[in-house]
Amino acid sequence: MADSTDEGFMRHAIALAQAGQEAAGGSPIGCVIVLDGRIIGQGHNQTEGDHDPTAHAEVVAMRRAGAAVRNWELRGATLYSTLQPCGMCTMASIWAKIGRIVYGAGRGDVHSMYFEDRHLDTDDFIRDAYRRDIGIEGGVLAADCAKLYYGPGESLPFEEQANI
């Protein structure tokens, strides 16, 4: 269950998303990874700037967290993301042994372009990977997070369209 600690870390992720939106080639998705009450990794989407399709905020944060703790396993860590993680980021969380995923805006809060068309989501990937030990909490500061993105059914400029 979300609490003021979750909200505090989500606000930090929102600030990262806003910074990411301002960065050259950036986009407004932010992520913070917390272990034992302290941030060990953070980031925003860097796919365009890094010319790397895997440089999603969650993966960037996991890379930095792994370097900080000198281990690819992030057991007991909590991942905070402003947007429900995509399949790639969820699978990376599973492989990293993240203990809990907390996200702000979900599928119904934003335009469909942000997600795969098959509607597989974080819960599906975790269930299919037999990782029932990963906690998931969605909707933390969802309205604040959703403001970062195009809304459901909103008209998109051609240059902003992705996944469609």
C-alpha positions as CSV (number, residue, x, y, z in Angstrom):
1,M,0.0,0.0,0.0
2,A,1.3,3.4,-1.0
3,D,2.3,5.8,1.8
4,S,4.0,9.2,2.2
5,T,7.4,7.6,1.6
6,D,6.2,6.2,-1.8
7,E,4.8,9.6,-2.7
8,G,8.1,11.3,-1.8
9,F,10.1,9.0,-4.1
10,M,7.4,9.3,-6.8
11,R,7.7,13.1,-6.6
12,H,11.5,12.7,-7.2
13,A,10.7,10.5,-10.2
14,I,8.3,13.2,-11.5
15,A,11.1,15.8,-11.2
16,L,13.4,13.5,-13.2
17,A,10.7,13.0,-15.8
18,Q,10.4,16.8,-16.1
19,A,14.1,17.1,-16.5
20,G,14.1,14.4,-19.1
21,Q,11.5,16.2,-21.1
22,E,13.7,19.3,-21.1
23,A,16.8,17.3,-22.2
24,A,17.8,17.2,-25.9
25,G,16.0,14.2,-27.3
26,G,14.5,13.4,-23.9
27,S,11.1,12.3,-22.9
28,P,9.1,12.6,-19.7
29,I,9.6,9.3,-18.0
30,G,11.4,9.2,-14.7
31,C,12.5,6.4,-12.4
32,V,14.1,6.1,-9.0
33,I,15.4,2.9,-7.4
34,V,15.5,2.8,-3.6
35,L,17.2,0.3,-1.3
36,D,17.1,0.6,2.5
37,G,15.5,4.0,2.3
38,R,18.1,5.7,0.0
39,I,18.2,6.3,-3.7
40,I,20.8,4.0,-5.3
41,G,19.9,4.7,-9.0
42,Q,17.8,7.2,-10.9
43,G,17.2,8.3,-14.5
44,H,14.9,9.4,-17.2
45,N,14.4,8.1,-20.8
46,Q,17.6,8.6,-22.8
47,T,16.7,6.6,-25.9
48,E,17.1,9.3,-28.5
49,G,20.1,11.1,-26.9
50,D,22.0,7.8,-26.4
51,H,20.8,6.3,-29.7
52,D,19.8,3.3,-27.6
53,P,16.4,1.7,-27.7
54,T,17.0,0.1,-24.3
55,A,17.8,3.4,-22.5
56,H,14.3,3.6,-20.9
57,A,14.3,5.4,-17.5
58,E,13.9,2.1,-15.6
59,V,16.9,0.5,-17.4
60,V,19.1,3.6,-16.9
61,A,18.2,3.6,-13.2
62,M,18.9,-0.1,-12.9
63,R,22.3,0.3,-14.6
64,R,23.2,3.1,-12.1
65,A,21.8,1.2,-9.1
66,G,23.8,-1.9,-10.1
67,A,27.0,0.2,-10.4
68,A,26.3,1.9,-7.0
69,V,25.9,-1.4,-5.1
70,R,28.4,-3.3,-7.4
71,N,25.9,-6.0,-8.1
72,W,23.4,-6.8,-10.8
73,E,21.0,-8.2,-8.3
74,L,18.9,-5.5,-6.6
75,R,17.1,-7.7,-4.1
76,G,14.9,-5.8,-1.7
77,A,15.0,-2.6,-3.8
78,T,11.9,-0.7,-4.9
79,L,11.6,0.8,-8.4
80,Y,9.5,3.9,-8.7
81,S,8.4,4.9,-12.3
82,T,6.1,7.7,-13.4
83,L,4.6,5.4,-16.0
84,Q,3.7,1.8,-15.8
85,P,6.8,-0.1,-16.9
86,C,6.8,-1.6,-20.4
87,G,7.5,-5.3,-21.0
88,M,11.2,-4.8,-21.5
89,C,11.5,-2.8,-18.2
90,T,9.4,-5.2,-16.3
91,M,11.5,-8.2,-17.5
92,A,14.7,-6.3,-16.5
93,S,13.1,-5.8,-13.1
94,I,12.4,-9.5,-12.8
95,W,16.0,-10.4,-13.8
96,A,17.4,-7.8,-11.4
97,K,15.3,-9.3,-8.7
98,I,13.7,-6.0,-7.8
99,G,11.4,-6.5,-4.8
100,R,8.7,-4.0,-5.5
101,I,7.5,-1.9,-8.5
102,V,5.6,1.3,-7.8
103,Y,4.3,3.3,-10.7
104,G,2.2,6.4,-11.2
105,A,0.2,6.6,-14.4
106,G,-1.1,3.4,-15.9
107,R,-2.6,2.3,-19.2
108,G,-6.0,3.9,-18.7
109,D,-4.5,7.2,-17.6
110,V,-2.5,8.0,-20.8
111,H,-2.6,7.7,-24.6
112,S,-2.4,4.1,-25.9
113,M,0.8,4.9,-27.8
114,Y,2.8,4.5,-24.6
115,F,2.0,0.8,-24.4
116,E,2.2,-2.4,-26.5
117,D,-1.0,-3.1,-28.4
118,R,-1.5,-6.5,-27.0
119,H,-2.3,-5.1,-23.5
120,L,0.3,-7.2,-21.7
121,D,1.2,-5.4,-18.6
122,T,3.4,-5.5,-15.6
123,D,1.2,-8.0,-13.8
124,D,1.2,-10.4,-16.8
125,F,5.0,-10.4,-17.1
126,I,5.5,-11.0,-13.4
127,R,2.9,-13.8,-13.3
128,D,4.3,-15.5,-16.4
129,A,7.8,-15.3,-15.0
130,Y,6.6,-17.1,-11.8
131,R,7.7,-14.1,-9.7
132,R,4.9,-13.8,-7.2
133,D,7.4,-12.3,-4.7
134,I,7.5,-9.0,-6.5
135,G,5.1,-6.4,-5.1
136,I,3.3,-4.1,-7.5
137,E,1.6,-0.8,-6.6
138,G,0.0,1.3,-9.3
139,G,-1.6,4.7,-9.3
140,V,0.7,6.5,-6.8
141,L,0.3,10.2,-7.7
142,A,-1.3,9.0,-10.9
143,A,-3.0,12.3,-11.8
144,D,0.4,14.2,-11.3
145,C,2.2,11.6,-13.4
146,A,-0.5,11.5,-16.1
147,K,-0.1,15.2,-16.7
148,L,3.4,14.5,-18.1
149,Y,1.9,12.5,-21.0
150,Y,-0.7,12.7,-23.7
151,G,-4.1,11.8,-22.5
152,P,-6.3,8.9,-23.6
153,G,-7.7,9.6,-27.1
154,E,-5.8,12.9,-27.4
155,S,-4.8,14.0,-30.9
156,L,-1.0,13.7,-31.4
157,P,1.3,15.7,-33.6
158,F,2.9,13.3,-36.2
159,E,6.4,13.9,-34.8
160,E,5.3,12.8,-31.3
161,Q,3.7,9.5,-32.3
162,A,5.3,6.4,-31.1
163,N,4.2,2.7,-31.0
164,I,1.4,3.5,-33.5
